[in-house]
Amino acid sequence: MKNVLEKIIQEKKEALVEVKKNNSLSSIENKIKNNDTFLDFKNAINNNKKISLISEIKKASPSAGILVKEFNHLNIAKLYVDNGATCLSVLTEEKNFLGKLDYIKDIKENFKIPILAKDFFIDPYQVALSKSYGCDCILIIIAALDKKLADEIYAEALKHNLSVIVEVHDEKEADTALKYDQALIGINNRNLKTLDISINNTISMFEILKNHKGPLISESGIKDEKDAKYIYEKTGIKNFLIGESLLKSDNTAELMRRFTQIIQ
């Protein structure tokens, strides 16, 4: 039986065949030239002296199912922007997370905030495609790629002046990520093969990644400000990508306020 990540990657390969038929690279590049909404994702994190919240917009996930029944990406974006999100992470993977690239385009037309296209990037083609919808940052999941393909996607992102989050989960992946010196590194507390979570993974990986010159981000499984404060006190990491706890909260604004107050 395939693990969860392998299943999603295979589905992404199949979906891209149709996408490429309907979207030539030249048409994509023309859309990019006519888009003036691009922002510097990495600088937004670097220039923030306090807690940086990368607040995630997603309708569903393989681990949690449907997260938001009456899903409206613009309403969620407004809630995040109004309550101090530094950047947004927008799920664009369609089959497992029920995401859409159009969500990024819609949000950029209404709000001025840097956006990560949260997807499974397995082809350099996806970099330009995502940028054509207005994204400012793309994701490289080390567990999903061989080194050659990861290098190609990284180079393509830099060519398009996009920020890159290189995501790691274990020691081998962390060692690999260090060579991407212009990237942000995201430490995923969720094992993408089993979906198991431990926030202690950030603390374990920090020892390998602490000298990386780009920002480090703790991702997944951060339920409340106590989890964030625990990570911050152990590592000094102050950048958090948070989705499910914000989306499921009865009072998202208050939870965001508590997250941002762990550094006084």
Disulfide bonds with the S-S distance in Angstrom:
none
